[in-house]
Amino acid sequence: MLHRLIRLLAWVWTRLLNDRARTDIMWWLNARFTVGVAALIFDDAGRVLLVSQGARWTLPGGRLRRHDTPEAALIRCVAEQTGLWAEVIEPVSAEPAGRSHLEVVYGCRLAGSSRRPDQAPSSHSLRRPPSEAGRCRWCHPADLPPGLAPRTARLIARATPGAGPRLPVASAPRS
């Protein structure tokens, strides 16, 4: 009985369904996952840019939206969270973060600024309301704030200028 059902389904799959229908069915049947991006940005003093999400500090970034490239999503997320414009240099790390989430970290440098990182975000420079945007600040890798995820601390330690392979160091824009 099972053999006949399998043969029937194979016949329907190959003869009755067009490419679009098969693609849609495969999309619905396969597991989905999200992709997140984060920016590792150092200034001239060797400090790393962190953003606050409640009581937790993390690298600026977010999730890809439909039809986003990782680089475009990262530039958008950094601008929304900090008001700073980032230039993506190179991927630094890609690791699973949970069962259905992939986190890609990019080395970046600042390309411009609409404000300093220690200022509060302004509502006109963000797509999200200011209540959803967190604070941001530059932190020295030896003096990271409490509440930083251990994985993030390891990434920062590996990428710290002067400690092994070097990431591009950002030039903070001067106003």
Secondary structure in CASP SS format (residue, H / E / C, confidence):
PFRMAT SS
TARGET T0000
AUTHOR 0000-0000-0000
METHOD secondary structure of the structure
MODEL  1
M C 1.00
L H 1.00
H H 1.00
R H 1.00
L H 1.00
I H 1.00
R H 1.00
L H 1.00
L H 1.00
A H 1.00
W H 1.00
V H 1.00
W H 1.00
T H 1.00
R H 1.00
L H 1.00
L C 1.00
N C 1.00
D H 1.00
R H 1.00
A H 1.00
R H 1.00
T H 1.00
D H 1.00
I H 1.00
M H 1.00
W H 1.00
W H 1.00
L H 1.00
N C 1.00
A C 1.00
R C 1.00
F C 1.00
T E 1.00
V E 1.00
G E 1.00
V E 1.00
A E 1.00
A E 1.00
L E 1.00
I E 1.00
F E 1.00
D C 1.00
D C 1.00
A C 1.00
G C 1.00
R C 1.00
V E 1.00
L E 1.00
L E 1.00
V E 1.00
S E 1.00
Q E 1.00
G C 1.00
A C 1.00
R E 1.00
W E 1.00
T E 1.00
L C 1.00
P C 1.00
G E 1.00
G E 1.00
R E 1.00
L C 1.00
R C 1.00
R C 1.00
H C 1.00
D C 1.00
T C 1.00
P H 1.00
E H 1.00
A H 1.00
A H 1.00
L H 1.00
I H 1.00
R H 1.00
C H 1.00
V H 1.00
A H 1.00
E H 1.00
Q H 1.00
T H 1.00
G C 1.00
L E 1.00
W E 1.00
A E 1.00
E E 1.00
V E 1.00
I E 1.00
E E 1.00
P E 1.00
V E 1.00
S E 1.00
A E 1.00
E E 1.00
P E 1.00
A C 1.00
G C 1.00
R C 1.00
S C 1.00
H E 1.00
L E 1.00
E E 1.00
V E 1.00
V E 1.00
Y E 1.00
G E 1.00
C E 1.00
R E 1.00
L E 1.00
A E 1.00
G E 1.00
S E 1.00
S C 1.00
R C 1.00
R C 1.00
P C 1.00
D C 1.00
Q C 1.00
A C 1.00
P C 1.00
S C 1.00
S H 1.00
H H 1.00
S H 1.00
L C 1.00
R C 1.00
R C 1.00
P C 1.00
P C 1.00
S C 1.00
E C 1.00
A C 1.00
G C 1.00
R C 1.00
C E 1.00
R E 1.00
W E 1.00
C E 1.00
H C 1.00
P C 1.00
A C 1.00
D C 1.00
L C 1.00
P C 1.00
P C 1.00
G C 1.00
L C 1.00
A C 1.00
P H 1.00
R H 1.00
T H 1.00
A H 1.00
R H 1.00
L H 1.00
I H 1.00
A H 1.00
R H 1.00
A H 1.00
T C 1.00
P C 1.00
G C 1.00
A C 1.00
G C 1.00
P C 1.00
R C 1.00
L C 1.00
P C 1.00
V C 1.00
A C 1.00
S C 1.00
A C 1.00
P C 1.00
R C 1.00
S C 1.00
END
